[in-house]
Amino acid sequence: MIDFGDQVRAALKAQGKSLRGAGRELHYDVAYLSRVLNGKQEPSAELVQALNEYLGIELPVAIAPHDDEMDAWELVRRVQASDVGEATLSRLERTFDELAMAYPKADPATLLKQVRKQSAYVLKLLDAQKTLAEHRRLLVVGGWLSLLGATVHIDLMQDDAATARLETASTLAHEADIPEIQAWCFETDAWRVLTDGDYARALELSRIAQAAAPAGTSALIQATAQEGRAHARLGNSRETYSAIERVQGMSSALGDSVRPEHHYQYDPAKSLSYTATTLAWLGDVAAEPYAREVITRLSPGDDVTRWPRRVASANIDLALVLLNENRLDEACHSATRAILSGRVVPSNRWRALEVVKAVEARALPEGADLREAYQGLRALES
């Protein structure tokens, strides 16, 4: 019988192929193949079949009797075979964190392009050879990217795309068994319907998110915050104050975040913004010091175009409170700066419009200028 190793080497040489290339194509370790070709290890039936298909030949060799030990080693080899690798996965995870931290200041349309690019790469890698652990990590980072994409679609008022991405994120989270992502999906949907004016549904979704979120996570805190916002819009004072108290307690327990601008990591500074908005919607003048604290902490200077979104939102909150106190000049000034900053995304422009309408209802002379600034903001959307 012709030697097995000689046959394989002859076929490789005739076809201009290398042993290393065969190992890469067939997902076999080259050291293992070398041992087989040198007669130090019997070829498995799976290897013979793979080589026959790869080289287009028939290897007339006697297959060794069933070997349980080698079957076990072969299973390990296949589980560990990978075309993905630690470096690629770490880069993807790092890139997601960078995008999540860029979210508060980035232009939504520009950020969406980057999310699409990274999501497409994850999709490609899901078809590659990888270990079970690597597959799960891909599902997780794909889930986070889909969730961020949904959030940006909501900002851009693209509801159908947002819904599709939320469903994708939820599915990937379920497959990878990551309940925090699933909780964020419900919380994000709660915010979407809140901006549409469906406060009762927002309240329901926020409670579902809390039930899904693991204890002590940012998702649980943010879902509680959404509950408070929904109660505020419904005029439920007692429930609103209860939610605020719970958010403040949980966020204080987390301590300061090493990445405070990360959209999916809560910290005490975000609690300030949340409290300002919620109290302003409730019509409570106590919102003013919270809004001013956000502005003081986060404003990079007098250039409003460099503001993060939270500063623009805080100025809208402040304007609402000042209007209720008949401090009209200050209210118009805060609202105008928020609108001119360009940091009020489409999904949040209804809040700016509330201030514009309130000023116009009082027939204030600043109403025309404020309406003009708001119309300029809408023109940017087009």
ABEGO torsion letter per residue (X at the ends): XBBAAAAAAAAAAAAGBBAAAAAAAAGBBAAAAAAAAAGABBBBAAAAAAAAAAAGBBBBBBBBBBBAAAAAAAAAAAAABBAAEAAAAAAAAAAAAAAAAAAAABBAAAAAAAAAAAAAAAAAAAABBBBAAAAAAAAAAAAAAAAAAAAAAAAAGBAAAAAAAAAAAAAAAAAAGBAAAAAAAAAAAAAAAAAAGBAAAAAAAAAAAAAABBBGBAAAAAAAAAAAAAAAAAGBAAAAAAAAAAAAAAAAAAEBBABAABAABBBAAAAAAAAAAAAAAAGBAAAAAAAAAAAAAABAEABAAABBAAAAAAAAAAAAAAAAAGBAAAAAAAAAAAAAAGABBAAAAAAAAAAAAAAAAAGBAAAAAAAAAAAAAAAAAX
